């Protein structure tokens, strides 16, 4: 168990409610979140990120195929520990801690809840280039294209 103490955070972002203890972290936050600067670029592909540690993690996971984190109950491995945690919750438990505040939907991963929220927003940003189909999730658009347009060829 980690114990967090309340520290002074005198540096506050002028664009959002983020605050931090150091000016360096504030500057990094503004560059990453608000300016969307991605100074670190992969030499082997188009990946770019704001953090050097994220670039190192990308290279190890994608190009070197390193997966140092393993599930304690099965052979599942991942490049990032949080992926193993999400796997563990979704596969080995019935826990669904991420709950929709508009309906009964619950998910084991926050990313799944975020995808679900498109249902309530009725936002469909993914559009088919071949027909009028629109989707709330990119994965649904990809399935549509495979089913409707690759099968027709």
Buried (B, 14 or more C-beta within 10 A) or exposed (E): EEEEEEEEEEBEBEEEEBBBEEEEBBEBBBBBBEEEBBEBEBEEEEBBBBBEEBBEBBBBBBEEEEBEBEBEEEEBBBBBEEBBBBBBBBEEEEEBEBEBEEEEBBBBBEEBBEBBBBBEEEEBEBEBEEEEBBBBBEEBBEEBBEEEBEEEE
